[in-house]
Amino acid sequence: MKAIIIGSTKHLFLAAVYASIGIALALLATGIYLLNARPELSLWHTVELENEFHYNTKLANFNEYLALEERLFAEVERKVVQKIPTNEFSPVNRYVKNSLSDPAHWSQNWNRSYEWPVADAKFGVLLLHGMSDSPYALSNVAAHFKGKAHVLGLRLPGHGTIPSGLTEVYWQDLAAAVNLATAHMRQSLKSKPLFVVGFSTGAAVALNHELERISQDKKPDYAGMIFISPAIGLAPLAAAARWQSWIGRLLELDKLQWNSIQVEYDPFKYTSFAVNAGDVVYQLALRNQGLLAGLTLPQRAQVPSILTFQSVVDATVSTSAVVNHLYQTLPENGHELVLFDMNRLDVNAKMVSNDPLVGLLASINSPALHYRGTVVENISNETTQVQARSFGLAAQGKVVTEGNEQVRALDLYWPAGVYSLSHVALPFGVDDGLYGAIIEPDSHRIQIGATASRGERGLYSVSASEMLRQKWNPFFPYLLERMDEYRLAHMH
């Protein structure tokens, strides 16, 4: 009898295992089918570019990087722009000449690296954009520093050309390009301070640059680091990116190399997103976390002062990781964190299903914090006007405890109908010509931030969630003000 029970249990267990495997395979097959049923790939998804920079490309200096970049854009013109089939012509295709999305409509092609030197500049600023972006991502910040500093906006490898450039890029390629640009700026500035401003992945590459140096007992290159929506940590799902890519290569299904396949309507940002791009950011974040964990306390104290601007609502990177995996790990060294809260008008607060600030409160309310912090928030749930409330180390260096907070009302307001910022909104002002909210009626170029088409769901290839995503920052003047305050405090 006992043998019969054991045998039956064994058969039931095997049946459950086989059923689970069958269900898993069925789900995998369904997922592969759905991914492969998406729109057909275009030239800009499949063409390989030979003149892109990689970490093993032998270049002597940054001028050679620019020369290679010149050949790269000539290659894009030759292999893509001049060969687009007529059925791909569209008034909102960035690769179609004279379309609304043609980068040539802007006075400067922001897809390329640029340098604005100033004679006898007192400081320099290196600008590093995010994944799938271009130097345009920090163009508003660049305009703020133009004429005041020696400015260099770097085009990171794989960017500014065609989306296929991100299918073969490695984080080491980005790091090597930043090494060249940093060395160029240090040589140009001589002993004058160099600040780096990094957005998203650009912030992660800037952090990596200094962590690699410090781990090798070298002096940091930057007088200070300013991060905007930094990619310190990503959702665990990002770890699955390389598996999707691997399955696509194994089955020779090119569409599986892409998380999204869309019309390239944005002149300065890829709207199609390569699976490999997500994996690059994930691997870079892991590398930085490993480096930080391996530093001794004296080495951590050498990390240059960091000023970070981060929305508590961010669907791309982890706000919690910024607080807990970066700021909580560094000793006091003038680090500052500015958090932009959601719009807590009563009508908005009642509709929130998962308050993003709740998970951060335990960290930022600790009286033992060793960095200065600020939350930009509604003055009350009855007004859209915001205030800046300090936490951690205040400007005077005193610990701010409950009942002793420093609060400053700002002459800034949440726009009507906006319930939060987003990952992409922070570096742009309301008057930005592409992502801002001011409509230019006589403009012959696309204005992404000022319009949102309405209709039924499921018709456009561009999702409604993407069209309605907040594209500009109503508190951008405050961001610039804090940047200037920070820079002046670290001009040594």
N, C-alpha and C positions, 0 to 999 in steps of 0.2 A: 504493500500500500504506500509506504514511504517513498519507494522507488518511483511509483506511478506519479505521486505528487511532485517529486523533484523533476521528473521528466516533463510533466505538464507545465511547471513553472519555467523550465528552461525553454520550452517551445513558445510560451507566451512572451518571454523576454526577447527571444530571437525575432518573433513576429513584430514586437514593438520596435526593435532596432531596425528591421528591414522597412517597416512602415515609415519610421522617421527619416531614414535615408531616402526612401521614395518621395516623401513629401518635400524634403530639402532639394532633391534633384528637380522635382516638378516646379518648385518655386524659382530655382536657379534658371531653369529653361524658360520660364515665363518672363523673368526679369531680362534675360538676354534677348528674348523675342521683342519685348517692348522697347528696349534700348535700341535695337537694330531697326525698329519700325519708324524711327524718327526721320526728319527730312534728310534728303541726300546731302552729302558733303560737297562743298564748293572748292574752288582752286585754293582759297586762303586757308582751307583746312588740311590740304594734302601736299602742297608744294613744299619742298625742302630747300632751305636757304643755305648756301655754302659760305657766305661771308659773315655769319654771326660769330660773335666772340664766345669762347669757352675757356675754362680755367687753364687748359693746356695750350692755348694759343700763345705763341711766342711774340710778345710785344714789349718794346723797350720802355714806353711811356704812354701817357694819356693822349698825346697828340696822335700817336699811331692808332689808338683806339678810335679816335674821331675819323681818321682816314679810312679805317676798316668799316666804320659805320656809314660813311659816304658810299662805299662800294656796296654795302648791304642794301641801302635804299634804292640804288640804281638797279640792283638785282630784283627787288620787289616790283619796280616799274616794268622791268623787262619780262618777268615770269608771270606776273599776276595782272597788273593794271592794263597792260597792252593786250592781254589774252582773255579777258572776261567775255564769255559768250553773251549774245544779245538777250537771251532769256534771263540773265542775271542782272540786266540793267534795271536800276531802281532809283527813284529820286532820293532815297535814304540809304544808299550803299556807299560807304566811305571809299571804296575802291573805284567808283565810277566818277570820272572827271566831271566837274561842275555840278555834281549832285548836291543836295542840301547838306550832306555829311562829308563832303570833300574837305580835308584839312587845309587845302589851299585857300579856303575862304577866310581863314584867320591870318592876321598879320604875321604870325610866326607859326611854323609847323612844330607844334609842341610834342610831336612824337619823337623828336630828335633831342640829343643832348645839347645843352646850350651853356655858355659862359658869359657872365657880365662882369668883367674886371673893373675895378675902381682904383685910380692912382692913389697910392698911399692909404689904402683902405685900412681901417683900424681893426677889422675882424673879417672873417670869411664865413660863408654859409654854404654847406653842401646839402642838397635836397635829394632825397631818395624816395621814389614813388612805390606804390604797392603792386601786388600781383595782378596781372592782366591790365594794369594801368599804363600810363606813359608819364613823362615829365609834367604834363598838364595837371596831374592830380595835385601838385603843389604850386601851381602857377599863381594863385592868389597870395600865398605866402611869399613867393619870389618877388611879386610886385611890391610887397610891403618893404622888402629889403633892398630893392633896386636903387642904386645910387648911394646907399648907405654902407654897403659891404661888397666884398668880392663874392659874387654868387655863381655857383655851378649847379645846374640841374642835370643829373645823370640819367640817361636812358639805360635801364638795366637790360642785360641780355635776354633775348626772347620777346621783348616788348616793342610796341610802337610800329610794328611791321605787319605781320599776319598772324592769326591765332595759332597756326601750326608751329610757330616758334616756341610755344610752351610745351609741346609734346616731347621735346628732347632736352629741355633745360635741366640743370642741376643747381642746387643751392650754392655749390662751390663756384659756379659760373658767376652768380650774382656777387658773391664775396670777392672774387678775383677782380671784378670790375670796380667794386668799391675801393679795393686796395689801390688800384691805379689812380682813381679820382682823388682819393685822400692824399696820396703821395704828391700828386700834382698840386693840390691846394696848399699842402704844407710847404712845398718848395716855393710857391708863389708868394705866400704870406710871410715866409721866413719865421720869425719868432712870434708873430701876432696870433691871437686865438682863432681857432677854427671850431665853429659850431655845426652840428649835423641835425637836420630836421628829417625825420623818417615817418612815412605814413604806412601803416599796416605792415606788409612784408618788408618795406624799406626800413622800418624801425627795427625789425628783427635782424636784418643784415647789419645795421649800424651797431646794434648791441653785440652781435657776433664778432664784428671787427675788433671791438675793444676787449671782449672776453678772451678771444684767441691770443691777443697781445699780452694781456695780463697773465694768462696761464703760462706763457713762455717767459715771464719776468721781464717784459718790455713795457716801456712807458706808454700810457694811453695817448692817442692822437688828438682827441677832441677835448676842448675846454668845457663843453657841455653838450648834452644830447636832449633834443626835444622830440617826443614821440606823439603821434596822433593815431589813435585806434591801433595800437601796436599788436602784432601777431605774436603774443607770448605763449598762448595756448589755444588749441582748437578743440572742437567736439571730437569725442572718441571715434565717431563715424569716419573721420578723415583718415584713420588708419587703414580703412578698407579700400582706399583709392588705388593702391598699387595692385590689389587683387583683381579689380575690375579691368585695369589696364593689362594685366598679365593674361587674363582670360581672353580679352580682345585680340591680343597678339597671337595666342595659341590657336584660336579659331579663325584668325585672319578676318576679323570683323572690325573694320576701322572705326565704326561709329562708337564702339565701346571705349575708345580713347577719349570720349567727350562726355562731360556731365551735362552740358547744354549745347545745342546747335541752333543758332539764331541768325537772323539778318544782322549784318555788321553795320548798324545804323549810327553807332557812336564814333565820332571821328578820332577820339583819343583814348578809347578803352575797348578791349575786346568784349563783345557780348556773348560769344561762344567761349565756353570755359573747358579747357583740357583737364582730364583726370590727373595727369602728371603734375599740373600746376598746384593742385591741392596737396598732392603728396610732397612736393618740394617744400611748401610752407610747413607741413607737418614735420618733416625730417629736420628742417632748420630749427623749429621750436624745440624738438627733442635734443638737438645738438646744444642749443643754448642752455637748456635746463641741466644737461649733463655737465657743461662747463661751469655753470654757477655752483652746482653741487660739489664740484671738485676743487673750488677755490678755498683757500684758507681765509680766516677772518681778516687778516691784514691785506690780503689780495682783494677781497670784496670791498674793502675800504678805498681801493684805488679806482673802482668803477666811477667814471665821471658822473657828476651830478645829472640827474634825469628829471625833466619836466614832462609829464604825460597828460594828454587830454583824452578822455575816454567817456563814451556814453554808457550809462548803466544798461541801456538796451542796445544790444549788438548781436545780430544774427550771424556774423561772420567769424569773429574772434571771441574768446572768452574774457569777459570783464573780470570775473573771479580770478582767472589766472594772472591778470595784470596786477591785481592786489596781492594775491597770496603767493604766487610763484616768482614775482619780481620784487615788489616793494617790501613785502614782509621778510625777504631774505637778505636785504641790504642794510648795512649799518648806517648810521647818520652821516650824511655827506651832502646836505643841501638838496636832497631829493624832494620833488613836489608832485602831487597828483591832483588833477582837476577832474571831477566826475560831473557829467551833465545828467541830471535826473530826468525822468519823464514828466510830461505836463500833467500835474496833479489837480487840475480842475476837478470839482466833485463829479461831474458827468463822466470824465475819463477814468477816475479812480474806481468808480463803481463797475466799470466794464472790464477791468484788468483781471485775468484769470490766474496769473502767476507773477506777483510783484517782483521785478528784477532786483530791487534794492534790499529785499529782506535777507538774502544770502550774504550780502556784503556788510550788513550792519555790525555783526559780531566782530569783524576785522577792523573796520574803520572807527568803531566807538571805543576801542581799547585806549586807556589813558597812557599806555606805554609805547605808543607809536613813535618811530624815529624818523618820520618824514612829515612834511607840511602837506595838509590836504584841504581841498575845497569842494563843496557840493554846490552846484548851481541849480536852484530849485525855485518853485513857486513861493512867493511870499506867504500865500495862504491858498486854500482850495477854492477861494472865491475870486481870485485875480490871476491874470496871465503874466503879470509882472514877476520878474525873478530877482532873487537875491543870491549873494555868494556867502555861504556859511562855512567857516573854517573848522577843521578838526585836526588832531595830531599836533605837530609843532606849528605854532602860529608864527606870523612874520617876525615877532620879537624874539622867537626862540623859546617861548614859554609853552608848557604843556597846556592845551585847552581841555578843560574838563567840563562835565555837564553843568550848566548854569553859568559858565564862563566863556561861552562861545563868542567868536567875533563874527558879526553879521553885517554885510554891506548891501544895501538895496542898489540894484542896477537899473539903469534906464533902458532896459531891454525887456521884450515881451515875447511870449509864445505866439506865433501866427495863428489865425483862425483855422481850425480844422486839422492842426498838427498835434499829435499826441505824444510824439517822441522824436529824438534824433535817430540816426542810423549809422552804421559803420562808415558809409561812404560820404555822409553829409558834412562831417566836421571841418574839412579843409577848405570849404567854399562859402563865400559870402552871398547875400541875397542878390547882389548885382552881377554875379558871374554870368558871362554871356552864354554859357552852355548849360550849366546846371542850376542857375539862379532862378528867381521867381518873377523877374521883371521882363515882361514881353516887349520885344523890339519889333514893332509892326512892319517896318520896312526892311527887316533882316532877310537876307537870302541864304540863310544857313539854319540848320536845325537848332532848336532850343528845347532840350530834353527836360529841364527842370520846370519850365513854365507851362507845360501842357500835359494833360492826361486824358486820353480818349476814353469815352464811355460807351457802353453797349452791352451785348450779351457775353457771357463767359465762354471761353474756349475757342474763339474765332481767331484772335491774333496769335502769332508765334511768340510775341512778347507777352509774358504773363501780366495779369492785372496787378499782382503783388509787386512786380518789378517797376511797372509804370507809376504806382502810387508810393513807392519807397521814397522817403524824404531825401532830397538831393543836396540841400544847402543848409547852412548853420545860422539860425537867427542870432546866435551869440558869438559870431565870428569876431566882431570888434573886441569883445572881452578876451578872446583867445589871443589876438594880436597884442593886446595890452599886457597880458601876462607873459607873453614871449619876450617883450621888450624889458619888462621888469626883471625877468629871470636872466636875460643876457647881460644887463647892466650889473647885476649882482655877481656875475662870473667872468667879468672882463679882467682877467689877471694874466 
